Amino acid sequence: MLVRQMEPITQTLAKVLYDMRFYEKSEVEAVKRKGIDMSTFNPFTICRISDVPQQSDGTSCGIMTVKFIEYLSAGIPFNTIDPAKFGYYRLKLAIEALRGEAYV
């Protein structure tokens, strides 16, 4: 059921990225060689990951999402995210953003 509910989001995101010319020319050509229209191409798959730390308050959803994406992309186990360090994570991200060093 979750996959079915998330499908419109993946389709919309794929379309927005295409319209913004996010994809490199080689990627577009590779998709076209497969006989797929790039404007309807959806490179995203939906999966549900278990054992992900959950926030225990009503204010940490943003930094939790940032850390989740960061750890997922780096292959770092999620159980090493320390909710006690959310204040530090926020401050570090803000400083990196102000310096132009953040991946935002």
Distance bins in CASP14 RR format, pairs under 12 A and 6 or more apart:
PFRMAT RR
TARGET T0000
AUTHOR 0000-0000-0000
RMODE 2
METHOD distances of the structure
MODEL  1
1 7 0 0 0 0 0 1 0 0 0 0 0
1 46 0 0 0 0 0 1 0 0 0 0 0
1 48 0 0 0 0 0 1 0 0 0 0 0
2 9 0 0 0 0 0 1 0 0 0 0 0
2 46 1 0 0 1 0 0 0 0 0 0 0
2 47 0 0 0 0 1 0 0 0 0 0 0
2 48 1 0 0 1 0 0 0 0 0 0 0
2 49 0 0 0 0 0 1 0 0 0 0 0
3 9 0 0 0 0 0 1 0 0 0 0 0
3 10 0 0 0 0 1 0 0 0 0 0 0
3 44 0 0 0 0 0 1 0 0 0 0 0
3 45 0 0 0 0 1 0 0 0 0 0 0
3 46 1 0 1 0 0 0 0 0 0 0 0
3 47 0 0 0 0 1 0 0 0 0 0 0
3 48 1 0 0 1 0 0 0 0 0 0 0
4 10 0 0 0 0 0 1 0 0 0 0 0
4 46 0 0 0 0 1 0 0 0 0 0 0
5 46 0 0 0 0 1 0 0 0 0 0 0
5 48 0 0 0 0 0 1 0 0 0 0 0
6 12 0 0 0 0 0 1 0 0 0 0 0
6 13 0 0 0 0 0 1 0 0 0 0 0
6 42 0 0 0 0 0 1 0 0 0 0 0
6 44 0 0 0 0 1 0 0 0 0 0 0
6 45 0 0 0 0 0 1 0 0 0 0 0
6 46 1 0 1 0 0 0 0 0 0 0 0
6 47 0 0 0 0 1 0 0 0 0 0 0
6 48 0 0 0 0 1 0 0 0 0 0 0
7 13 0 0 0 0 0 1 0 0 0 0 0
7 14 0 0 0 0 0 1 0 0 0 0 0
7 42 0 0 0 0 1 0 0 0 0 0 0
7 44 0 0 0 0 1 0 0 0 0 0 0
7 45 0 0 0 0 0 1 0 0 0 0 0
7 46 1 0 0 1 0 0 0 0 0 0 0
8 14 0 0 0 0 0 1 0 0 0 0 0
8 15 0 0 0 0 0 1 0 0 0 0 0
8 42 0 0 0 0 0 1 0 0 0 0 0
8 44 0 0 0 0 0 1 0 0 0 0 0
8 46 0 0 0 0 0 1 0 0 0 0 0
9 15 0 0 0 0 0 1 0 0 0 0 0
9 16 0 0 0 0 0 1 0 0 0 0 0
9 42 0 0 0 0 0 1 0 0 0 0 0
9 44 0 0 0 0 1 0 0 0 0 0 0
9 46 0 0 0 0 1 0 0 0 0 0 0
10 16 0 0 0 0 0 1 0 0 0 0 0
10 17 0 0 0 0 0 1 0 0 0 0 0
10 40 0 0 0 0 0 1 0 0 0 0 0
10 41 0 0 0 0 0 1 0 0 0 0 0
10 42 1 0 1 0 0 0 0 0 0 0 0
10 43 0 0 0 0 1 0 0 0 0 0 0
10 44 1 0 1 0 0 0 0 0 0 0 0
10 45 0 0 0 0 1 0 0 0 0 0 0
10 46 1 0 0 1 0 0 0 0 0 0 0
10 47 0 0 0 0 0 1 0 0 0 0 0
11 17 0 0 0 0 0 1 0 0 0 0 0
11 18 0 0 0 0 0 1 0 0 0 0 0
11 39 0 0 0 0 0 1 0 0 0 0 0
11 40 0 0 0 0 1 0 0 0 0 0 0
11 41 0 0 0 0 1 0 0 0 0 0 0
11 42 1 0 1 0 0 0 0 0 0 0 0
11 43 0 0 0 0 0 1 0 0 0 0 0
11 44 0 0 0 0 1 0 0 0 0 0 0
11 46 0 0 0 0 0 1 0 0 0 0 0
12 18 0 0 0 0 0 1 0 0 0 0 0
12 19 0 0 0 0 0 1 0 0 0 0 0
12 40 0 0 0 0 0 1 0 0 0 0 0
12 42 0 0 0 0 1 0 0 0 0 0 0
12 44 0 0 0 0 0 1 0 0 0 0 0
13 19 0 0 0 0 0 1 0 0 0 0 0
13 20 0 0 0 0 0 1 0 0 0 0 0
13 22 0 0 0 0 1 0 0 0 0 0 0
13 41 0 0 0 0 0 1 0 0 0 0 0
13 42 0 0 0 0 1 0 0 0 0 0 0
13 43 0 0 0 0 1 0 0 0 0 0 0
13 44 1 0 0 1 0 0 0 0 0 0 0
13 46 0 0 0 0 0 1 0 0 0 0 0
14 20 0 0 0 0 0 1 0 0 0 0 0
14 22 0 0 0 0 1 0 0 0 0 0 0
14 23 0 0 0 0 1 0 0 0 0 0 0
14 27 0 0 0 0 0 1 0 0 0 0 0
14 31 0 0 0 0 0 1 0 0 0 0 0
14 36 0 0 0 0 0 1 0 0 0 0 0
14 37 0 0 0 0 0 1 0 0 0 0 0
14 38 0 0 0 0 1 0 0 0 0 0 0
14 39 0 0 0 0 1 0 0 0 0 0 0
14 40 0 0 0 0 1 0 0 0 0 0 0
14 41 1 0 0 1 0 0 0 0 0 0 0
14 42 1 0 1 0 0 0 0 0 0 0 0
14 43 1 0 0 1 0 0 0 0 0 0 0
14 44 1 0 0 1 0 0 0 0 0 0 0
14 45 0 0 0 0 0 1 0 0 0 0 0
15 22 0 0 0 0 0 1 0 0 0 0 0
15 23 0 0 0 0 0 1 0 0 0 0 0
15 37 0 0 0 0 0 1 0 0 0 0 0
15 38 0 0 0 0 1 0 0 0 0 0 0
15 39 1 0 0 1 0 0 0 0 0 0 0
15 40 1 0 0 1 0 0 0 0 0 0 0
15 41 0 0 0 0 1 0 0 0 0 0 0
15 42 0 0 0 0 1 0 0 0 0 0 0
15 43 0 0 0 0 0 1 0 0 0 0 0
15 44 0 0 0 0 0 1 0 0 0 0 0
16 22 0 0 0 0 1 0 0 0 0 0 0
16 23 0 0 0 0 0 1 0 0 0 0 0
16 39 0 0 0 0 0 1 0 0 0 0 0
16 42 0 0 0 0 0 1 0 0 0 0 0
16 44 0 0 0 0 0 1 0 0 0 0 0
17 23 1 0 0 1 0 0 0 0 0 0 0
17 24 0 0 0 0 0 1 0 0 0 0 0
17 27 0 0 0 0 0 1 0 0 0 0 0
17 28 0 0 0 0 0 1 0 0 0 0 0
17 38 0 0 0 0 0 1 0 0 0 0 0
17 39 0 0 0 0 0 1 0 0 0 0 0
17 41 0 0 0 0 1 0 0 0 0 0 0
17 42 0 0 0 0 0 1 0 0 0 0 0
17 43 0 0 0 0 1 0 0 0 0 0 0
17 44 0 0 0 0 1 0 0 0 0 0 0
18 24 0 0 0 0 0 1 0 0 0 0 0
18 27 0 0 0 0 0 1 0 0 0 0 0
18 28 0 0 0 0 1 0 0 0 0 0 0
18 31 0 0 0 0 1 0 0 0 0 0 0
18 36 0 0 0 0 0 1 0 0 0 0 0
18 37 0 0 0 0 1 0 0 0 0 0 0
18 38 1 0 1 0 0 0 0 0 0 0 0
18 39 1 0 1 0 0 0 0 0 0 0 0
18 40 0 0 0 0 1 0 0 0 0 0 0
18 41 1 0 0 1 0 0 0 0 0 0 0
18 42 0 0 0 0 1 0 0 0 0 0 0
18 43 0 0 0 0 1 0 0 0 0 0 0
19 38 0 0 0 0 0 1 0 0 0 0 0
19 39 0 0 0 0 1 0 0 0 0 0 0
19 41 0 0 0 0 0 1 0 0 0 0 0
21 27 0 0 0 0 0 1 0 0 0 0 0
21 28 0 0 0 0 1 0 0 0 0 0 0
21 38 0 0 0 0 0 1 0 0 0 0 0
22 28 0 0 0 0 0 1 0 0 0 0 0
22 38 0 0 0 0 0 1 0 0 0 0 0
22 41 0 0 0 0 0 1 0 0 0 0 0
22 43 0 0 0 0 0 1 0 0 0 0 0
23 29 0 0 0 0 1 0 0 0 0 0 0
23 30 0 0 0 0 1 0 0 0 0 0 0
23 31 0 0 0 0 1 0 0 0 0 0 0
23 32 0 0 0 0 0 1 0 0 0 0 0
23 38 1 0 0 1 0 0 0 0 0 0 0
23 39 0 0 0 0 0 1 0 0 0 0 0
23 41 0 0 0 0 1 0 0 0 0 0 0
23 43 0 0 0 0 1 0 0 0 0 0 0
24 30 0 0 0 0 1 0 0 0 0 0 0
24 31 0 0 0 0 0 1 0 0 0 0 0
24 38 0 0 0 0 0 1 0 0 0 0 0
25 31 0 0 0 0 0 1 0 0 0 0 0
25 32 0 0 0 0 0 1 0 0 0 0 0
25 38 0 0 0 0 0 1 0 0 0 0 0
26 32 0 0 0 0 0 1 0 0 0 0 0
26 33 0 0 0 0 0 1 0 0 0 0 0
27 33 0 0 0 0 0 1 0 0 0 0 0
27 34 0 0 0 0 0 1 0 0 0 0 0
27 36 0 0 0 0 0 1 0 0 0 0 0
27 38 0 0 0 0 1 0 0 0 0 0 0
27 41 0 0 0 0 1 0 0 0 0 0 0
27 43 0 0 0 0 1 0 0 0 0 0 0
28 34 0 0 0 0 0 1 0 0 0 0 0
28 35 0 0 0 0 0 1 0 0 0 0 0
28 36 0 0 0 0 0 1 0 0 0 0 0
28 37 0 0 0 0 0 1 0 0 0 0 0
28 38 1 0 1 0 0 0 0 0 0 0 0
28 39 0 0 0 0 0 1 0 0 0 0 0
28 41 0 0 0 0 1 0 0 0 0 0 0
28 43 0 0 0 0 0 1 0 0 0 0 0
29 35 0 0 0 0 0 1 0 0 0 0 0
29 36 0 0 0 0 0 1 0 0 0 0 0
29 38 0 0 0 0 1 0 0 0 0 0 0
29 41 0 0 0 0 0 1 0 0 0 0 0
30 36 0 0 0 0 1 0 0 0 0 0 0
30 38 0 0 0 0 1 0 0 0 0 0 0
30 41 0 0 0 0 0 1 0 0 0 0 0
30 43 0 0 0 0 0 1 0 0 0 0 0
31 37 0 0 0 0 1 0 0 0 0 0 0
31 38 1 0 1 0 0 0 0 0 0 0 0
31 39 0 0 0 0 0 1 0 0 0 0 0
31 40 0 0 0 0 1 0 0 0 0 0 0
31 41 1 0 1 0 0 0 0 0 0 0 0
31 42 0 0 0 0 0 1 0 0 0 0 0
31 43 0 0 0 0 1 0 0 0 0 0 0
32 38 1 0 0 1 0 0 0 0 0 0 0
32 39 0 0 0 0 0 1 0 0 0 0 0
32 40 0 0 0 0 0 1 0 0 0 0 0
32 41 0 0 0 0 1 0 0 0 0 0 0
33 41 0 0 0 0 0 1 0 0 0 0 0
34 41 0 0 0 0 1 0 0 0 0 0 0
34 43 0 0 0 0 0 1 0 0 0 0 0
35 41 0 0 0 0 1 0 0 0 0 0 0
36 42 0 0 0 0 1 0 0 0 0 0 0
36 43 0 0 0 0 0 1 0 0 0 0 0
47 72 0 0 0 0 0 1 0 0 0 0 0
49 68 0 0 0 0 1 0 0 0 0 0 0
49 69 0 0 0 0 0 1 0 0 0 0 0
49 71 0 0 0 0 0 1 0 0 0 0 0
49 72 0 0 0 0 1 0 0 0 0 0 0
49 75 0 0 0 0 0 1 0 0 0 0 0
49 77 0 0 0 0 0 1 0 0 0 0 0
49 78 1 0 0 1 0 0 0 0 0 0 0
49 79 0 0 0 0 0 1 0 0 0 0 0
50 78 0 0 0 0 1 0 0 0 0 0 0
50 79 0 0 0 0 0 1 0 0 0 0 0
51 77 0 0 0 0 1 0 0 0 0 0 0
51 78 1 0 0 1 0 0 0 0 0 0 0
51 79 1 0 0 1 0 0 0 0 0 0 0
51 81 0 0 0 0 0 1 0 0 0 0 0
52 64 0 0 0 0 1 0 0 0 0 0 0
52 65 0 0 0 0 0 1 0 0 0 0 0
52 67 0 0 0 0 0 1 0 0 0 0 0
52 68 1 0 0 1 0 0 0 0 0 0 0
52 69 0 0 0 0 0 1 0 0 0 0 0
52 71 0 0 0 0 1 0 0 0 0 0 0
52 72 0 0 0 0 1 0 0 0 0 0 0
52 77 0 0 0 0 0 1 0 0 0 0 0
52 78 1 0 1 0 0 0 0 0 0 0 0
52 79 0 0 0 0 1 0 0 0 0 0 0
52 80 0 0 0 0 0 1 0 0 0 0 0
52 81 0 0 0 0 1 0 0 0 0 0 0
53 60 0 0 0 0 0 1 0 0 0 0 0
53 63 0 0 0 0 0 1 0 0 0 0 0
53 64 1 0 0 1 0 0 0 0 0 0 0
53 65 0 0 0 0 0 1 0 0 0 0 0
53 67 0 0 0 0 1 0 0 0 0 0 0
53 68 0 0 0 0 1 0 0 0 0 0 0
53 71 0 0 0 0 1 0 0 0 0 0 0
53 77 0 0 0 0 0 1 0 0 0 0 0
53 78 1 0 1 0 0 0 0 0 0 0 0
53 79 1 0 0 1 0 0 0 0 0 0 0
53 80 0 0 0 0 1 0 0 0 0 0 0
53 81 1 0 1 0 0 0 0 0 0 0 0
53 82 0 0 0 0 1 0 0 0 0 0 0
53 83 1 0 0 1 0 0 0 0 0 0 0
53 84 0 0 0 0 0 1 0 0 0 0 0
53 85 0 0 0 0 0 1 0 0 0 0 0
53 86 0 0 0 0 0 1 0 0 0 0 0
54 60 0 0 0 0 1 0 0 0 0 0 0
54 61 0 0 0 0 1 0 0 0 0 0 0
54 64 1 0 0 1 0 0 0 0 0 0 0
54 65 0 0 0 0 0 1 0 0 0 0 0
54 68 0 0 0 0 0 1 0 0 0 0 0
54 78 0 0 0 0 0 1 0 0 0 0 0
54 79 0 0 0 0 0 1 0 0 0 0 0
54 81 0 0 0 0 0 1 0 0 0 0 0
54 83 0 0 0 0 1 0 0 0 0 0 0
55 61 1 0 1 0 0 0 0 0 0 0 0
55 62 0 0 0 0 1 0 0 0 0 0 0
55 63 0 0 0 0 1 0 0 0 0 0 0
55 64 1 0 1 0 0 0 0 0 0 0 0
55 65 0 0 0 0 1 0 0 0 0 0 0
55 67 0 0 0 0 0 1 0 0 0 0 0
55 68 0 0 0 0 0 1 0 0 0 0 0
55 81 0 0 0 0 0 1 0 0 0 0 0
55 83 1 0 0 1 0 0 0 0 0 0 0
55 86 0 0 0 0 1 0 0 0 0 0 0
56 64 0 0 0 0 0 1 0 0 0 0 0
56 83 1 0 0 1 0 0 0 0 0 0 0
56 84 0 0 0 0 0 1 0 0 0 0 0
56 86 0 0 0 0 0 1 0 0 0 0 0
57 63 0 0 0 0 0 1 0 0 0 0 0
57 64 0 0 0 0 1 0 0 0 0 0 0
57 83 0 0 0 0 1 0 0 0 0 0 0
57 84 0 0 0 0 0 1 0 0 0 0 0
57 86 0 0 0 0 1 0 0 0 0 0 0
57 87 0 0 0 0 0 1 0 0 0 0 0
58 64 0 0 0 0 0 1 0 0 0 0 0
58 83 0 0 0 0 0 1 0 0 0 0 0
58 86 0 0 0 0 0 1 0 0 0 0 0
59 83 0 0 0 0 0 1 0 0 0 0 0
59 86 0 0 0 0 1 0 0 0 0 0 0
59 87 0 0 0 0 0 1 0 0 0 0 0
59 90 0 0 0 0 1 0 0 0 0 0 0
60 66 0 0 0 0 0 1 0 0 0 0 0
60 67 0 0 0 0 1 0 0 0 0 0 0
60 68 0 0 0 0 0 1 0 0 0 0 0
60 81 0 0 0 0 0 1 0 0 0 0 0
60 82 0 0 0 0 0 1 0 0 0 0 0
60 83 1 0 0 1 0 0 0 0 0 0 0
60 84 0 0 0 0 0 1 0 0 0 0 0
60 85 0 0 0 0 0 1 0 0 0 0 0
60 86 1 0 1 0 0 0 0 0 0 0 0
60 87 0 0 0 0 1 0 0 0 0 0 0
60 89 0 0 0 0 1 0 0 0 0 0 0
60 90 0 0 0 0 1 0 0 0 0 0 0
61 67 0 0 0 0 0 1 0 0 0 0 0
61 68 0 0 0 0 0 1 0 0 0 0 0
61 83 0 0 0 0 0 1 0 0 0 0 0
61 86 0 0 0 0 0 1 0 0 0 0 0
62 68 0 0 0 0 1 0 0 0 0 0 0
62 69 0 0 0 0 0 1 0 0 0 0 0
62 70 0 0 0 0 0 1 0 0 0 0 0
62 86 0 0 0 0 1 0 0 0 0 0 0
62 87 0 0 0 0 0 1 0 0 0 0 0
62 89 0 0 0 0 1 0 0 0 0 0 0
62 90 0 0 0 0 1 0 0 0 0 0 0
62 93 0 0 0 0 1 0 0 0 0 0 0
62 104 0 0 0 0 0 1 0 0 0 0 0
63 69 0 0 0 0 0 1 0 0 0 0 0
63 70 0 0 0 0 0 1 0 0 0 0 0
63 81 0 0 0 0 1 0 0 0 0 0 0
63 82 0 0 0 0 0 1 0 0 0 0 0
63 83 0 0 0 0 1 0 0 0 0 0 0
63 85 0 0 0 0 1 0 0 0 0 0 0
63 86 1 0 1 0 0 0 0 0 0 0 0
63 87 1 0 0 1 0 0 0 0 0 0 0
63 88 0 0 0 0 1 0 0 0 0 0 0
63 89 1 0 1 0 0 0 0 0 0 0 0
63 90 1 0 1 0 0 0 0 0 0 0 0
63 91 0 0 0 0 0 1 0 0 0 0 0
63 92 0 0 0 0 1 0 0 0 0 0 0
63 93 1 0 0 1 0 0 0 0 0 0 0
63 94 0 0 0 0 0 1 0 0 0 0 0
64 70 0 0 0 0 0 1 0 0 0 0 0
64 71 0 0 0 0 0 1 0 0 0 0 0
64 78 0 0 0 0 0 1 0 0 0 0 0
64 81 1 0 0 1 0 0 0 0 0 0 0
64 82 0 0 0 0 0 1 0 0 0 0 0
64 83 1 0 0 1 0 0 0 0 0 0 0
64 85 0 0 0 0 0 1 0 0 0 0 0
64 86 1 0 0 1 0 0 0 0 0 0 0
64 87 0 0 0 0 0 1 0 0 0 0 0
64 89 0 0 0 0 1 0 0 0 0 0 0
64 90 0 0 0 0 0 1 0 0 0 0 0
65 71 0 0 0 0 0 1 0 0 0 0 0
65 72 0 0 0 0 0 1 0 0 0 0 0
65 81 0 0 0 0 0 1 0 0 0 0 0
65 86 0 0 0 0 0 1 0 0 0 0 0
65 89 0 0 0 0 0 1 0 0 0 0 0
65 93 0 0 0 0 0 1 0 0 0 0 0
66 72 0 0 0 0 0 1 0 0 0 0 0
66 73 0 0 0 0 0 1 0 0 0 0 0
66 81 0 0 0 0 0 1 0 0 0 0 0
66 86 0 0 0 0 0 1 0 0 0 0 0
66 87 0 0 0 0 0 1 0 0 0 0 0
66 89 1 0 0 1 0 0 0 0 0 0 0
66 90 0 0 0 0 1 0 0 0 0 0 0
66 92 0 0 0 0 0 1 0 0 0 0 0
66 93 1 0 0 1 0 0 0 0 0 0 0
66 94 0 0 0 0 0 1 0 0 0 0 0
66 96 0 0 0 0 0 1 0 0 0 0 0
66 97 0 0 0 0 0 1 0 0 0 0 0
66 102 0 0 0 0 1 0 0 0 0 0 0
66 103 0 0 0 0 1 0 0 0 0 0 0
66 104 0 0 0 0 1 0 0 0 0 0 0
67 73 0 0 0 0 0 1 0 0 0 0 0
67 74 0 0 0 0 0 1 0 0 0 0 0
67 76 0 0 0 0 1 0 0 0 0 0 0
67 78 0 0 0 0 1 0 0 0 0 0 0
67 79 0 0 0 0 0 1 0 0 0 0 0
67 80 0 0 0 0 1 0 0 0 0 0 0
67 81 1 0 1 0 0 0 0 0 0 0 0
67 82 0 0 0 0 1 0 0 0 0 0 0
67 83 0 0 0 0 1 0 0 0 0 0 0
67 85 0 0 0 0 1 0 0 0 0 0 0
67 86 0 0 0 0 1 0 0 0 0 0 0
67 87 0 0 0 0 0 1 0 0 0 0 0
67 88 0 0 0 0 0 1 0 0 0 0 0
67 89 1 0 0 1 0 0 0 0 0 0 0
67 90 0 0 0 0 0 1 0 0 0 0 0
67 92 0 0 0 0 0 1 0 0 0 0 0
67 93 0 0 0 0 1 0 0 0 0 0 0
68 74 0 0 0 0 0 1 0 0 0 0 0
68 75 0 0 0 0 0 1 0 0 0 0 0
68 76 0 0 0 0 0 1 0 0 0 0 0
68 77 0 0 0 0 0 1 0 0 0 0 0
68 78 1 0 0 1 0 0 0 0 0 0 0
68 79 0 0 0 0 0 1 0 0 0 0 0
68 80 0 0 0 0 0 1 0 0 0 0 0
68 81 1 0 0 1 0 0 0 0 0 0 0
68 89 0 0 0 0 0 1 0 0 0 0 0
69 75 0 0 0 0 0 1 0 0 0 0 0
69 76 0 0 0 0 0 1 0 0 0 0 0
69 78 0 0 0 0 0 1 0 0 0 0 0
69 81 0 0 0 0 0 1 0 0 0 0 0
69 93 0 0 0 0 0 1 0 0 0 0 0
69 103 0 0 0 0 1 0 0 0 0 0 0
69 104 0 0 0 0 0 1 0 0 0 0 0
70 76 1 0 0 1 0 0 0 0 0 0 0
70 78 0 0 0 0 0 1 0 0 0 0 0
70 80 0 0 0 0 0 1 0 0 0 0 0
70 81 0 0 0 0 1 0 0 0 0 0 0
70 89 0 0 0 0 1 0 0 0 0 0 0
70 92 0 0 0 0 0 1 0 0 0 0 0
70 93 0 0 0 0 1 0 0 0 0 0 0
70 96 0 0 0 0 0 1 0 0 0 0 0
70 102 0 0 0 0 0 1 0 0 0 0 0
70 103 1 0 0 1 0 0 0 0 0 0 0
70 104 0 0 0 0 0 1 0 0 0 0 0
71 77 1 0 0 1 0 0 0 0 0 0 0
71 78 1 0 1 0 0 0 0 0 0 0 0
71 79 0 0 0 0 1 0 0 0 0 0 0
71 80 1 0 0 1 0 0 0 0 0 0 0
71 81 1 0 0 1 0 0 0 0 0 0 0
71 82 0 0 0 0 0 1 0 0 0 0 0
71 89 0 0 0 0 0 1 0 0 0 0 0
72 78 1 0 0 1 0 0 0 0 0 0 0
72 81 0 0 0 0 0 1 0 0 0 0 0
73 103 0 0 0 0 1 0 0 0 0 0 0
74 80 0 0 0 0 0 1 0 0 0 0 0
74 81 0 0 0 0 0 1 0 0 0 0 0
74 103 0 0 0 0 0 1 0 0 0 0 0
76 82 0 0 0 0 0 1 0 0 0 0 0
81 88 0 0 0 0 0 1 0 0 0 0 0
81 89 0 0 0 0 1 0 0 0 0 0 0
82 88 0 0 0 0 1 0 0 0 0 0 0
82 89 0 0 0 0 1 0 0 0 0 0 0
83 89 0 0 0 0 1 0 0 0 0 0 0
85 91 0 0 0 0 1 0 0 0 0 0 0
85 92 0 0 0 0 1 0 0 0 0 0 0
85 93 0 0 0 0 0 1 0 0 0 0 0
86 92 0 0 0 0 0 1 0 0 0 0 0
86 93 0 0 0 0 0 1 0 0 0 0 0
87 93 0 0 0 0 1 0 0 0 0 0 0
87 94 0 0 0 0 1 0 0 0 0 0 0
88 94 0 0 0 0 0 1 0 0 0 0 0
88 95 0 0 0 0 0 1 0 0 0 0 0
89 95 0 0 0 0 0 1 0 0 0 0 0
89 96 0 0 0 0 0 1 0 0 0 0 0
89 102 0 0 0 0 0 1 0 0 0 0 0
90 96 0 0 0 0 0 1 0 0 0 0 0
90 97 0 0 0 0 0 1 0 0 0 0 0
90 102 0 0 0 0 0 1 0 0 0 0 0
91 97 0 0 0 0 0 1 0 0 0 0 0
91 98 0 0 0 0 0 1 0 0 0 0 0
92 98 0 0 0 0 0 1 0 0 0 0 0
92 99 0 0 0 0 0 1 0 0 0 0 0
92 101 0 0 0 0 0 1 0 0 0 0 0
92 102 0 0 0 0 1 0 0 0 0 0 0
93 99 0 0 0 0 0 1 0 0 0 0 0
93 100 0 0 0 0 0 1 0 0 0 0 0
93 101 0 0 0 0 1 0 0 0 0 0 0
93 102 1 0 0 1 0 0 0 0 0 0 0
93 103 0 0 0 0 1 0 0 0 0 0 0
93 104 1 0 0 1 0 0 0 0 0 0 0
94 100 0 0 0 0 0 1 0 0 0 0 0
94 101 0 0 0 0 0 1 0 0 0 0 0
94 102 0 0 0 0 1 0 0 0 0 0 0
94 104 0 0 0 0 0 1 0 0 0 0 0
95 101 0 0 0 0 1 0 0 0 0 0 0
95 102 0 0 0 0 1 0 0 0 0 0 0
96 102 1 1 0 0 0 0 0 0 0 0 0
96 103 0 0 0 0 1 0 0 0 0 0 0
96 104 0 0 0 0 1 0 0 0 0 0 0
97 103 0 0 0 0 1 0 0 0 0 0 0
97 104 1 0 1 0 0 0 0 0 0 0 0
98 104 0 0 0 0 0 1 0 0 0 0 0
END
